[in-house]
Amino acid sequence: MINRPQPNEYPPYASGYVGLVGNDPILDILEHQKEITYNFLIRMGEAKGDFSYEHGKWTVKQVVGHMIDAERTFAYRALCFSREAIELPGFDQDLYMEKATFNARSLEDLANELKTTRSSNLYLFKSFNEEQLLQKGIASNNPVSVRGILYIAAGHEMHHIKILKERYL
């Protein structure tokens, strides 16, 4: 069982994400999210994909694309930090979005990619031993443990699903 990370295992800005995560085993939460989020996005319907609740805000497709980018970033950081204590650059979501083509794709395609990316990442996450889970590195100028990254990943997804429900539906 993977215990909750301590506050010194993730940056202060991530405490909101970690705080959203319940007390069930984190790998079970990540596995469950994969299906729940996929089903939520598919039920939303293709017509909602291009919707933005306000001028200048991301579309539903862009939110899902951001979630995919973040999922990949979390996995890369977890892989790197599980192997060595290194420093990695930040993740500028706005710069990534400027160069992305999420709006040219279908919402169903993006939902499938998010689900597939999480499935792949779960193989990695399940492979970590206790020592690797506690290993830390630096990301965006902040120390973070592998265990912290798993909780951030789950909380980040919860955060964006909440926003989609509250502002886009």
ChimeraX attribute file (.defattr): number of C-alpha atoms within 10 A of each C-alpha:
attribute: neighborCount
match mode: 1-to-1
recipient: residues
	/A:1	8
	/A:2	14
	/A:3	13
	/A:4	18
	/A:5	20
	/A:6	10
	/A:7	13
	/A:8	12
	/A:9	21
	/A:10	24
	/A:11	18
	/A:12	11
	/A:13	9
	/A:14	19
	/A:15	15
	/A:16	13
	/A:17	18
	/A:18	23
	/A:19	11
	/A:20	16
	/A:21	22
	/A:22	13
	/A:23	9
	/A:24	12
	/A:25	13
	/A:26	21
	/A:27	17
	/A:28	10
	/A:29	16
	/A:30	22
	/A:31	15
	/A:32	11
	/A:33	17
	/A:34	21
	/A:35	13
	/A:36	11
	/A:37	18
	/A:38	19
	/A:39	13
	/A:40	14
	/A:41	22
	/A:42	15
	/A:43	11
	/A:44	18
	/A:45	12
	/A:46	15
	/A:47	10
	/A:48	16
	/A:49	23
	/A:50	17
	/A:51	16
	/A:52	18
	/A:53	14
	/A:54	10
	/A:55	7
	/A:56	7
	/A:57	11
	/A:58	18
	/A:59	21
	/A:60	25
	/A:61	27
	/A:62	24
	/A:63	20
	/A:64	25
	/A:65	25
	/A:66	21
	/A:67	20
	/A:68	21
	/A:69	18
	/A:70	17
	/A:71	21
	/A:72	18
	/A:73	16
	/A:74	20
	/A:75	22
	/A:76	15
	/A:77	22
	/A:78	27
	/A:79	17
	/A:80	18
	/A:81	25
	/A:82	22
	/A:83	12
	/A:84	12
	/A:85	15
	/A:86	14
	/A:87	17
	/A:88	16
	/A:89	10
	/A:90	12
	/A:91	14
	/A:92	9
	/A:93	12
	/A:94	10
	/A:95	9
	/A:96	13
	/A:97	16
	/A:98	8
	/A:99	8
	/A:100	14
	/A:101	12
	/A:102	21
	/A:103	16
	/A:104	10
	/A:105	14
	/A:106	16
	/A:107	25
	/A:108	18
	/A:109	13
	/A:110	23
	/A:111	22
	/A:112	16
	/A:113	16
	/A:114	23
	/A:115	21
	/A:116	15
	/A:117	17
	/A:118	23
	/A:119	16
	/A:120	13
	/A:121	20
	/A:122	18
	/A:123	10
	/A:124	14
	/A:125	22
	/A:126	9
	/A:127	11
	/A:128	17
	/A:129	11
	/A:130	13
	/A:131	9
	/A:132	18
	/A:133	22
	/A:134	18
	/A:135	20
	/A:136	27
	/A:137	23
	/A:138	19
	/A:139	20
	/A:140	13
	/A:141	12
	/A:142	17
	/A:143	17
	/A:144	27
	/A:145	26
	/A:146	29
	/A:147	26
	/A:148	27
	/A:149	25
	/A:150	25
	/A:151	25
	/A:152	26
	/A:153	25
	/A:154	23
	/A:155	23
	/A:156	21
	/A:157	23
	/A:158	18
	/A:159	15
	/A:160	15
	/A:161	19
	/A:162	12
	/A:163	13
	/A:164	20
	/A:165	11
	/A:166	10
	/A:167	11
	/A:168	17
	/A:169	11
